[in-house]
Amino acid sequence: MDLIPILKHVPEALASWKTLCKKTRKLQRDLYFGLLEETERRVANHQENNCFMEQVLARQKEFGMNRELVGYLGGVLLEGGSDTTSSFLQTLVLGLTAFPDVQKKAQVKSFC
């Protein structure tokens, strides 16, 4: 809607994508901020594991970040990691399927 501002005025009944966007945003926020709350609980209970988000929370004021930014930073990192992992695994499967001889060599080496 930022690119085409007039879409803001289309009623939700005529634009089912608006409902989908709202549901997706809620699911996304629940995930991001649920994980942030879990990290905050660990820190409060002195059960830190020295993860990146604990470091961000400890220096949040220094970085000039509010809780919203911290939550979305964690979410962006999570999504970036899952995207690259997914892309790698898809490429691996495609490569092994296209080159069965390499797949056999990899299988032999992984079981030795």
Buried (B, 14 or more C-beta within 10 A) or exposed (E): EEEEEEEEEEEEEEBEEBEEEEEEEEEEBEBBBEBBEEBBEBBEEEEBEEEEBBEBBEEBEEEEBEEEEBBBBBBEEBEEEEEEEEEEEEEEEEEBEEEEEEBEEBEEEEEE
